[in-house]
Amino acid sequence: MSTVVPTTAAPADPAGRRKVIRRAILAGSIGNFVEQFDYGLYGYLAPVLASSFFPAADHTASVLSAYAVIAIACLVRPLGGSLLGRWGDRFGRKRVLLWTIVFMGVSTAAIGVLPTYDRIGLAAPVLLLVFRVVQGMVAGGEYVGAVAFVVEWAEPRRRGYYTSYASNSCFLGILAGAGVAALVSALFSDAALHSWGWRIPFLAVLPLSAVGLWLRRRIDESPEFMAATEQGTDVVAAPFREALRTQWRPILVFCGASSMLAILSYTWVTFYPEYLTDTLHLSQSSALLSNAISVAVLIPLLPLAGALSDRIGRKPMLITGAVACIVLVPLAFRVGEGGTFTAAVLSQLIYLIPEFFLTGIVTVCAAELFATRTRFSASSIAYNCSFSIFMGITPFVGTLLVSSFGTIYAVWVYLGVAAVLALVVITRFMTETYRSDLSADKFAR
């Protein structure tokens, strides 16, 4: 069992330590911001990208193709997560996070300079897919590595609160992506947007990544990992294999509990704005603005949810969130059918209730369920085999379900099945982790 060893990066006085913790949170979260900024841009600008990189004869088929690229990129995340997780457990969280921020920035900016289908034909979607796959591999280790880094820096009784800021960085990235997408949609004519305007936001990721690299270079490795390294007791030669051998039960528990959040969140932030536009005939700028408002409302609420989970535990929050998915999401869809901007905003504010109880809590559980020696590898396996996969396929599945059944309530059934499964897993098999020792093994029971 490892203990936190004082280092120059972790001052003994509470004020100094909290200052360093805030720096660690910022350094860890900046990559999440960049990742979700890119994902939000791609999701919100999918109709524009569809016409740029795929044949324009069938609009629905083009949009589905654009979403399929997201799905394929997410499917490779487990491979990237396994490689990066192994390196992160052996050589440190910081070293891996330095490389991920560089590759994310370069691959996203590269999309901004790709030639279109009209210029190079089928090579255009192929190149788009290649860069999305690179992003997917890098993202497979970025988020879980950043969460592990933040949790290992946090004060033991405030892990939920501190980790909520890692979740917030994702929503800030999505909000920034929504805002920039709405801005370019409003500033440019339709012809200019489809011709070159959509490229500007993707190119803007490069300087953002440079700032992230600078922040991460200025913070030391987490004290928890440093303690394991210095003592030599928790360093594993093959952490990925060790995680599969010894922590397969909490991995399965996390998969069962987190899939509903992936479906919930990415139905909301990528599929729903497109549904508002294509099916309910709201203007694209209004749909994006309504989504941005709801994301902005959630951001200050997540630290409150994290603090609440530090008081009452992770399981009560997750159970409440699962029930809210089943009960409140169809109400949100019903309100949204009003087809106005106000109805779109109100429907998404209702949608925030299950998000409040689930988002930050699933995030902190991604680190707390696993011991320090294999935390990066085990959380990579768990997160990428559930969250990343459903994150990728949900916009595609949502569009396909509405097209096939003619109603958005088919999407609710899809989410409801995942929520019922999560309820069973959480109540019967999940171990409470909010007061647990980070260095100890956690076995779901």
PyMOL commands that set and color helices and strands:
alter all, ss='L'
color gray80, all
select helices_A, chain A and resi 14-44+46-53+59-75+77-91+93-111+117-120+123-153+156-187+190-197+199-203+205-217+223-231+239-246+248-278+284-312+314-336+341-368+372-405+409-429
alter helices_A, ss='H'
color red, helices_A
deselect
rebuild
show_as cartoon
